[in-house]
Amino acid sequence: MSLSVASCSAELSTHDHSQTDSKLIVLSEGSFVLNQRVLPKHVGYWRLPARQISKLKSGLMDVAASLIEPEGLSEFALVVRASLLTYSKGTTLVDPLDRLQNCLSALEGVLLKHEMEPRAHSVANRMSFLLAHGEADREAVKQIVRQIYWLKEQPQLEKRHRESELIEDFTYYAYNVLRMALGNTSAFNSKIQFVTEVDRVGLAP
């Protein structure tokens, strides 16, 4: 089930008719999608009751809407925006290795302080800090992330149940990490601040 998070429009002038440049972010279970296209100005709209709109806004609707246009966003908000778009593009790719690469790139975009950090180790640790409590649960998350990085280096993926299950679990983890980052775009101005706080929480006794 898809949830239309936000849309905005800007009128364009033409000689024959007016058009609308429509941008739409769709937040669904396991995906983020940004659509942009030119539509006729006079189109029908799906009207929602005020109560349902209020319910939608209680989630991440308004936050996602604030990321549609990049102008005026903080450094961290821009990072999150880029990662959401990378993740959503990956969900449309046919090759599973390409989808996996986009998913990892999206996560690295929000979880690595800089390019010199060890990718697999840093991403695995920080994902476990965000998604699990207790050493055993965190180790289970880290194990999945390490296996995913190993899969990424393979020339091709065999279509076996174990690999498919592993990718499905990892994609779900990645989606939840990106939702957490999205929910914190107003709390942090930079990625360094966000990652530092993730480390602090994870290393706290």
Secondary structure, DSSP 8 states (H G I E B T S, - for coil): -EEEEEEEEEEE--SS--EEEEEEEEEETTEEEEEEEEEESS-------HHHHHHHHTTTHHHHHTTSS-TT--HHHHHHHHHHHHHHHHTT-SSHHHHHHHHHHHHHHHH-SSTTS-HHHHHHHHHHHHH--SHHHHHHHHHHHHHHHHHHTSSS----HHHHHHHHHHHHHHHHHHHHHHHTTTT-SSHHHHHHHHHHHHH--
